C-alpha cells in the first residue's frame, strides 16, 4: 500500500471464484475499504454474502463496536452449514 497500489486494486472480477458463504462487516467511516466498495463486493457475491454495516466505525467494525460486531459474526456462524 506504500506505493499507492490500493487505488487500482480491484479483484471484483475474481469474486465468482468464492463459493462459500461470506460475511462482510463494513464500517461506514472505513478509510481503507469505503462503504460503497464493501457494498459492491457484497452485491457481486449475491446470495453468498451477508452484508452488515456499522455507523461510526472505521476499518475494524468488530474492534470499534465489539458487541455488535461479535453478535453479527455469531449470527452468521449459526446460519452457516
N, C-alpha and C positions, 0 to 999 in steps of 0.2 A: 504494500500500500504506500510505501515511501515515495515511489516514483509516479504515483497517480493512476496506476492501472485500474483502480476501483471505479474510475469514471467511465471505463469502457468494458468492464467485466460484466458480461451478460450471458448467463447459462440457461435462459428460458427455453431455448431450443432443445436442451438436454433433459428437460423435466419429464418428458414422456417415458424416460427410462426408469422413473420411480414408480414402482407398482405397489408399494406398501402404504398403509395409512400414514399420514403425516400431520403433525401438529405445528402450526405456525403461530408463535406468540410474537406480537408486534407492539412495540412502544410507539405511541403517537408522536413522540419527540426524539425518535431514534435518528442520530446524525449519520449512522453507518448504513442502515437499510431503511430509508424513509418509508412511511406507512403505505404510500402508493406502490412502492416496489414490493413490499411484503404482500400486499393485496394482489398484485399482478402474479406473483408466484402461486398464491392460493388459487386464483382463478385458473391459472394454467394447469394446476393439478386436479381441478374439478372436484368430483366427489371423493377423491383420495385424500383431500385435505380438510382439516378443521382450522379455521382462522379465528384467532381471538386477539382483539386489540385492547390496549391498556392506555387510558389517558394519563397524562403526567408521568410517562415512563420514557426512559431512553432505550439503549441497546439491550439491556438485560431486564426485561419486564419482570421476570421471576425474581430478580435481585431488587428492583425498585419497589415492587409490590409483591412481596413473597407470599402472603396469604392467598391473594387472588391468583398469582402465577402458579403456585403449587396446587391450588384447587383445580385450575384448568388442566394441568398435567395429570392429576389424579383422575379426573373425569374422563379425559381422553384415554388413559390406560385402561380404565374399567370397560370401555367400549371396544377395545381392540381384541380381536380374536387371535 
